[in-house]
C-alpha cells in the first residue's frame, strides 16, 4: 500500500482515511486510520474509500489515494477483526462493552514530496507498528439512540525507523437520524516519543546542511489533537456510502519544527468518500 499513486504516499494517519471512517462508521491515524472512528453498527463490511490528504505530517502539499476497509465479527461471538486504511486490530474479549486486543499499523514514511526544501531531507522509511487496543462502548437504546466509544491505542515501532512509541486517546459518538442516515462526531489526541518526533519532525545536522533548515531536535509530548464529522447513507439494503472530514492540529514540539513552521501548516485536513457492502 505504499505506492498508491505515482511517486506519492497516501497517509492514513491516526490517521485513519476519512472515506472509510465515514463509510464503515470508522481513522487514520491516520493518521493512522484514527482509532475510535469505528463502530459495530455494521458487523461485517468490505469497502473502498478515496480521499485527499497532506503528503506528509505537517505538510501543505496534497495527494489523493485509495484505501481498503474491512470488518468481520466472528459468528456467535463479540470478537471481531477490523482493518481500516493502515490500521488493523482484533478484539479478543467476549463483552458488548469492552474491547481489547492486538493492533498493527503501517506507519508510512516520507519520500518523493513536492516541497523542494523538504525533499532535500533524508527520506523516512515506512515501518510496521505493533501494540494493543483498549476501548469501552456504551449504547443507549431508550429515547434518542446513540453509541459512544472511548479508548486508547498504544503502538511501538517494530522496524528500525524511529524505535519509539506513540499513544492515542480517542472518543466517538454515532447517532442515527433515520433508518438510512447516520452521523458521527469524534476526536482525540496523539502522544509521541522523542524518537518518533525526531524521525518525522526533526532536522539533523546533515539534513540542515542539505536543505538550509535549522537543526531541530524535538522532545516527546502530545503532537496533535484531532476532530472529525462523518455522515453515512444506506443507499440499498446492503450498500452504504459515506463521506467525512478529519482535522488535525499539530502541537507541542512537532508544531515548532521548521518542517511545519516554515514549510508546512499546523492545521491539517483530510477529506474523503467511500462505498461499502455490509452483511450480518
N, C-alpha and C positions, 0 to 999 in steps of 0.2 A: 504493500500500500504506500510505499514511499514516493513513487513517481506516479502521481495521478494525472498530471498534465505535463506537457513537455517542460523540463528544466525547472519545475516548481514543486513545492510541498504544500499539501492541504493540511493545515494544522488543526486537529480536533481537540484542542486543549480543554482541561478541566472543563477542557475543554470539550466536549463532548461534542460538533455537527448539530447545529440547531435544527436543521431539517429533520434529522432522525429523532431528536428530542421531541419536537412537535408531533412528528409522525407517529411515534410509538409511546407517547407520554414519557419520553426520555430526554446532559453533556453532555468541550469536550476540550470538555478539560481538554474537550479541551484542551479545551483547553484542552488536555484530557477531554474526552467527552464528559461533560461535567456530571459528576455523580449527584444523585438526588433528583435529577430531572426525570427519572424513570418512575413508572407506576405499574402495578399489576392489574390495572383495569382490563387490559388485554392479556390473557395468559400466554398465548402463543402468537408470534408475529415474525414475518420476514419482510424487509423493505429496503429501499434505497433512497438516499437523500442527495440533493445538490445544494451548494451554497457558496458564499463568498466570505473570506476571512483574511486578516493580515498575513503577509508572507512569513513573518517571524514574530516572536513575542516582543512587543513594543514597537514594531514597525508600522509604517503608514502606507506602504505599497500593498496592493491586494492581489489575491489569487483565487481562482474558482476551482472547485473539485467535487468529487463524489465520495460517498462513504456508505457502508452497509449498516443494517440494524437487524438484530435477531434476539428474540426472547422465547424461551421454551420452559414451560412448567411441567415437571415430571408428573405423570398420571397418578392421581390419588395421593398427592404429596404437596406440601408447601414449599418444597425445594425447587429451585429454578436456576437456569443459566441465562445470562444476559451478555450481549456484545453490541455495543454502540460505538461506531467510529473506531477509535484506537483502544477503547477500554472494554474489558471483559471481566465479569465476576460470577461467582457461583454462591448461592445461598444454601447452606448445609443445615439449617435449623428448621425443625418442624413446628413452626409457630406462625400465626396470622399477623402477629405484631412485630416480632423481632426477625432480623435478617443478619446473618454473619457468615463469612466465608472468604476464600482466597480471591485476589484480584490481580489482573495483569494489565499493563498499559504499554503501548508502543509510544515512547517519547520521541517524536520526530525532531530531527536536528535542524541545523540552519546551513543552507548551501544554495548556490545559484540565485542569490537575491538580486533585485534590480538596483538597490541603492549602491551607487558607485563607491561610497566610502565603506559601508558595512561589508561589501563584497571583498574588501581587502583584508578583512579579519580572517583568522583561521576558521575553517568550517567546523561546525559542531556535529558530531556523528549521531545518527539515530540509535537509540538504545531501548532495551526492554526493562520496564519497571515491574516489580512484584511486591505484593503486600496483602493487606486484609481490608475488608469492608464490614462495617457495623452500622445498622440503622434500625429505627423504630417507626412503625407505621400505625397511624390512628385513622379509623374510618368512622365517620358519623353518618348513620343511616336515617336519623329522625330529623324532621324539619328540612332545612336546606342541606342536602347531602354534600359531603366533601371528603377528601382524603389528604391527610397531612403526613409527610415523611421527614424525619430529621436523622442525621447520621454523620459518619466520618469515614474517610478512606486514608490509609497510611501506606506509602509506597517507598521503596528503596531501589536504587539503580542496580540491576543485575548484570549490567555490562561494565564498560570502562569509560563512560562518557563524563559523569560527574561524581560518582562514588559517594553520593549523599542521599538525602531523602526529602520528601515533601508530604505534608499532611493537609487534608482538605476537609473542611466542615461545610455542611450543606443543609438546606431546608427547602421543601417544595409543597405546594398546595394545588390540588386539582379539583375543579368544581364543574359538574355538568349543567349546561344552560338548557339543554333539551336532550332527548334520546339520541340526537345526531351531532350535537355540538358540545365540545369540552374546552375549557380554558384552564391554563396553568400559569402559576407565578412561582418564582423561586429566587434563591440567592445563596451566597456563601462566601468563603474566603479560602485562600491557599497560603500555607506557611512553607517556606523552603529553607533548606540548609544553606550555609555559606558556600559550600562546594557547588550546589545547584545554581545559585545566583552567579557565581563566578563563571561557570560554563556558559550560561545563556545571557548574562548581562555584564560580565566583567571584560576588561581590556588589559591584556598582558603587555609587558614592555615590547615584545615582538609585534603584537597587534597594533600597538600605538605607533611604532616606527613605520609600519606599512600603511596605516590608514590616516595618521595625523590626529586621531582621537587621543585624549588624555588617558594615561594609565589609570585604571579603576579596579578596585578590589572590594566588592560588596560583601557585607556580612549576612547573617541569617535573619529571618523575620518574615512577617506577612508580606508577600509580594504582590497580592492582588485581592480585590473584592469584586464580586460579580453579581449580576441580577439578570433575570430573563422573564419574558412573557411568551406564551405559545398558545396556539389555537389548533384544534383537531376537529375535522369533519368526517362523519361516517357517510360516504357517498354511495355505498351499497352494503348489503348485509355483512360482507366480509372484507370490504375495501375501505381504507382510510386515507385521507390527505391532510397534511399538516404544514404549518408554517410558524416561524418564530424568529426572535432576535435575541442575541446574547451579548450583554455589555460587560466589559471588564475594565476596572480602574486599577492600573498598576500603581503600587505604593511602596513606601519604605526605600531600602537601598536599591531595589530594582528600578524604581522610578527616577532615582538620582543618576542612573547610568547614562553616559553620553550617547549610548545607542538609543535611549528613549528621549532624553532632554534635547539633544542636538539633531538626531536623525529620525526620530520617531514621534510617538504620541502616547501619553499616559492613558488616553481613552481608546479602547479597542472594541470594535463592533464585528460581530459575525451574524449573518442572516442566511436563511435557507428555506427550502421547501422539500417535501418528501412524500412518497406514496408507499403504502404497505398492505400486505394481505394478512388477515388475522383469523384464527380459529380457536376453538375450545376443545 
